[in-house]
Amino acid sequence: MKWMRKPGEHAPAVAALRALLRNHFALGDAAVIVVAQLNCQVPGCPPVETLATFWDAAGERHRLRFFVPVADVTPADLPPRWYLPALRDDGIEDCSCCG
């Protein structure tokens, strides 16, 4: 998996996704939200995906994976707010293509 690192290329879309996540999951202003667009070369893996990781007020880490470029993530792609506990990231990857 290769990180797409073109300075500023995705900055507006990343900022929009951070704002969307902050609003949707009612995260505070101090919540850390990390968004990355990845390019995968592994057969069977989507060619481009977006990974969003964030920490809630209790310090729990959560992770979402979208199989589209960051600019294509929409509010409809987000799970309902009540699903947040299921998004908790235990650090265990269950898929050899995504780790």
Backbone as CSV, one residue per row, in Angstrom:
resi,resn,N_x,N_y,N_z,CA_x,CA_y,CA_z,C_x,C_y,C_z
1,MET,0.842,-1.161,0.000,0.000,0.000,0.000,0.896,1.235,0.000
2,LYS,0.557,2.202,-0.793,1.368,3.397,-0.931,0.549,4.619,-0.544
3,TRP,1.127,5.480,0.287,0.475,6.733,0.663,0.599,7.704,-0.493
4,MET,-0.467,8.395,-0.809,-0.424,9.406,-1.864,-0.014,10.714,-1.204
5,ARG,1.184,11.196,-1.484,1.720,12.366,-0.808,2.014,13.495,-1.791
6,LYS,1.013,14.160,-2.235,1.191,15.337,-3.068,0.725,16.510,-2.219
7,PRO,1.652,17.348,-1.757,1.321,18.405,-0.809,0.122,19.243,-1.242
8,GLY,-0.860,19.309,-0.369,-2.005,20.172,-0.578,-3.035,19.693,-1.572
9,GLU,-2.738,18.640,-2.308,-3.651,18.187,-3.357,-5.028,17.824,-2.805
10,HIS,-5.052,17.173,-1.669,-6.313,16.711,-1.102,-6.739,17.531,0.107
11,ALA,-6.041,18.608,0.403,-6.291,19.377,1.630,-7.743,19.832,1.781
12,PRO,-8.382,20.400,0.757,-9.781,20.814,0.944,-10.714,19.633,1.228
13,ALA,-10.515,18.517,0.553,-11.363,17.338,0.769,-11.111,16.740,2.148
14,VAL,-9.863,16.740,2.593,-9.532,16.231,3.926,-10.189,17.106,4.990
15,ALA,-10.095,18.416,4.831,-10.720,19.334,5.790,-12.236,19.137,5.819
16,ALA,-12.839,18.926,4.662,-14.291,18.715,4.599,-14.676,17.412,5.292
17,LEU,-13.898,16.351,5.098,-14.209,15.076,5.741,-14.019,15.177,7.249
18,ARG,-12.975,15.867,7.686,-12.787,16.070,9.132,-13.997,16.787,9.729
19,ALA,-14.461,17.834,9.075,-15.624,18.585,9.560,-16.868,17.692,9.572
20,LEU,-17.027,16.903,8.537,-18.172,15.997,8.451,-18.155,14.992,9.609
21,LEU,-16.989,14.397,9.874,-16.863,13.435,10.969,-17.103,14.108,12.320
22,ARG,-16.531,15.289,12.505,-16.683,16.019,13.761,-18.163,16.292,14.045
23,ASN,-18.892,16.724,13.023,-20.307,17.025,13.170,-21.137,15.754,13.347
24,HIS,-20.913,14.779,12.489,-21.720,13.558,12.485,-21.625,12.783,13.798
25,PHE,-20.408,12.666,14.325,-20.204,11.896,15.549,-20.135,12.778,16.792
26,ALA,-20.475,14.061,16.653,-20.486,15.014,17.771,-19.160,15.008,18.523
27,LEU,-18.068,15.072,17.766,-16.738,15.111,18.362,-16.433,16.553,18.757
28,GLY,-15.761,16.743,19.842,-15.411,18.086,20.294,-14.377,18.732,19.386
29,ASP,-14.191,20.019,19.591,-13.214,20.767,18.786,-11.788,20.269,18.981
30,ALA,-11.506,19.690,20.133,-10.160,19.209,20.422,-9.916,17.779,19.940
31,ALA,-10.939,17.128,19.410,-10.776,15.739,18.953,-9.765,15.672,17.815
32,VAL,-8.910,14.686,17.877,-7.920,14.469,16.823,-8.567,13.591,15.752
33,ILE,-8.516,14.081,14.509,-9.070,13.342,13.374,-7.989,13.289,12.300
34,VAL,-7.599,12.090,11.920,-6.565,11.898,10.910,-7.214,11.269,9.681
35,VAL,-7.001,11.874,8.525,-7.566,11.378,7.269,-6.424,11.175,6.287
36,ALA,-6.425,10.025,5.619,-5.392,9.732,4.618,-6.023,9.038,3.423
37,GLN,-5.563,9.414,2.248,-5.967,8.716,1.024,-4.835,7.785,0.646
38,LEU,-5.166,6.530,0.410,-4.173,5.501,0.125,-4.344,4.953,-1.279
39,ASN,-3.243,4.547,-1.854,-3.230,3.924,-3.166,-2.687,2.514,-2.967
40,CYS,-3.478,1.500,-3.275,-3.088,0.111,-3.025,-2.728,-0.589,-4.336
41,GLN,-1.646,-1.321,-4.319,-1.200,-2.076,-5.484,-1.404,-3.578,-5.317
42,VAL,-2.000,-4.000,-4.201,-2.210,-5.419,-3.922,-3.423,-5.908,-4.707
43,PRO,-3.302,-7.022,-5.429,-4.458,-7.541,-6.164,-5.651,-7.779,-5.243
44,GLY,-6.823,-7.369,-5.699,-8.037,-7.528,-4.923,-8.365,-6.350,-4.024
45,CYS,-7.411,-5.485,-3.826,-7.599,-4.292,-2.997,-8.183,-3.184,-3.880
46,PRO,-9.040,-2.313,-3.325,-9.508,-1.195,-4.144,-8.312,-0.313,-4.511
47,PRO,-8.289,0.263,-5.698,-7.118,1.035,-6.111,-6.885,2.277,-5.265
48,VAL,-7.938,2.907,-4.779,-7.816,4.093,-3.935,-8.815,3.958,-2.788
49,GLU,-8.370,4.263,-1.595,-9.263,4.245,-0.452,-8.912,5.383,0.499
50,THR,-9.849,5.713,1.354,-9.661,6.765,2.341,-9.785,6.144,3.719
51,LEU,-8.835,6.440,4.575,-8.838,5.944,5.937,-9.000,7.138,6.868
52,ALA,-9.973,7.067,7.770,-10.197,8.111,8.768,-10.084,7.484,10.147
53,THR,-9.234,8.053,10.972,-9.050,7.608,12.344,-9.311,8.796,13.249
54,PHE,-10.053,8.560,14.328,-10.305,9.662,15.260,-10.454,9.125,16.676
55,TRP,-10.259,10.021,17.629,-10.361,9.688,19.039,-11.541,10.445,19.625
56,ASP,-12.353,9.750,20.430,-13.504,10.400,21.056,-13.082,11.042,22.377
57,ALA,-14.035,11.641,23.092,-13.734,12.346,24.337,-13.164,11.415,25.403
58,ALA,-13.496,10.139,25.333,-12.989,9.168,26.302,-11.606,8.640,25.924
59,GLY,-11.061,9.101,24.800,-9.743,8.655,24.354,-9.769,7.367,23.561
60,GLU,-10.953,6.893,23.202,-11.075,5.673,22.397,-10.789,5.990,20.926
61,ARG,-9.992,5.148,20.299,-9.672,5.328,18.883,-10.703,4.600,18.034
62,HIS,-11.135,5.256,16.966,-12.110,4.692,16.035,-11.546,4.810,14.622
63,ARG,-12.001,3.901,13.768,-11.483,3.919,12.396,-12.596,3.609,11.407
64,LEU,-12.568,4.358,10.314,-13.480,4.134,9.189,-12.645,4.004,7.928
65,ARG,-13.077,3.144,7.041,-12.398,2.955,5.752,-13.452,3.137,4.663
66,PHE,-13.144,4.005,3.709,-14.031,4.265,2.573,-13.291,3.828,1.313
67,PHE,-13.936,3.083,0.464,-13.272,2.562,-0.723,-13.445,3.495,-1.921
68,VAL,-13.248,4.773,-1.651,-13.298,5.831,-2.667,-12.252,6.886,-2.301
69,PRO,-11.863,7.743,-3.245,-10.965,8.845,-2.913,-11.611,9.775,-1.880
70,VAL,-10.797,10.478,-1.119,-11.300,11.348,-0.058,-12.303,12.375,-0.579
71,ALA,-12.117,12.877,-1.777,-13.027,13.871,-2.343,-14.403,13.294,-2.664
72,ASP,-14.510,11.979,-2.737,-15.778,11.334,-3.090,-16.565,10.830,-1.885
73,VAL,-16.032,10.979,-0.671,-16.760,10.549,0.524,-17.894,11.541,0.767
74,THR,-19.100,11.008,0.993,-20.273,11.852,1.213,-20.908,11.497,2.565
75,PRO,-21.815,12.344,3.064,-22.509,12.011,4.315,-23.223,10.663,4.253
76,ALA,-23.692,10.278,3.095,-24.382,8.989,2.951,-23.442,7.801,3.203
77,ASP,-22.135,8.015,3.124,-21.163,6.948,3.354,-20.928,6.672,4.833
78,LEU,-21.373,7.573,5.693,-21.135,7.424,7.126,-22.188,6.526,7.768
79,PRO,-21.751,5.679,8.701,-22.739,4.864,9.422,-23.503,5.750,10.404
80,PRO,-24.636,5.279,10.911,-25.377,6.072,11.900,-24.520,6.336,13.139
81,ARG,-24.791,7.420,13.835,-24.014,7.799,15.027,-24.030,6.691,16.080
82,TRP,-25.148,5.992,16.220,-25.248,4.951,17.241,-24.299,3.779,16.970
83,TYR,-23.734,3.716,15.786,-22.811,2.643,15.408,-21.386,2.907,15.905
84,LEU,-21.152,4.067,16.497,-19.802,4.471,16.913,-19.063,3.406,17.734
85,PRO,-19.679,2.753,18.724,-18.929,1.736,19.485,-18.377,0.611,18.605
86,ALA,-19.054,0.287,17.526,-18.581,-0.777,16.635,-17.392,-0.336,15.790
87,LEU,-17.140,0.962,15.743,-16.019,1.486,14.964,-14.746,1.566,15.789
88,ARG,-14.810,1.153,17.057,-13.639,1.201,17.916,-12.526,0.379,17.284
89,ASP,-11.355,0.948,17.243,-10.204,0.304,16.615,-9.418,-0.457,17.663
90,ASP,-9.440,-1.776,17.571,-8.705,-2.590,18.534,-7.273,-2.863,18.090
91,GLY,-6.884,-2.313,16.941,-5.530,-2.470,16.451,-5.267,-3.777,15.738
92,ILE,-6.283,-4.599,15.595,-6.123,-5.901,14.935,-6.677,-5.805,13.528
93,GLU,-5.855,-6.069,12.548,-6.288,-6.108,11.151,-6.744,-7.520,10.833
94,ASP,-7.932,-7.642,10.274,-8.444,-8.969,9.920,-8.358,-9.244,8.433
95,CYS,-7.604,-8.415,7.743,-7.529,-8.532,6.288,-6.094,-8.280,5.840
96,SER,-5.510,-9.219,5.150,-4.112,-9.064,4.746,-3.915,-7.978,3.709
97,CYS,-4.982,-7.579,2.997,-4.812,-6.546,1.969,-4.871,-5.140,2.553
98,CYS,-5.383,-4.973,3.769,-5.639,-3.635,4.309,-4.691,-3.254,5.424
99,GLY,-3.722,-4.023,5.720,-2.875,-3.731,6.869,-1.574,-3.181,6.507
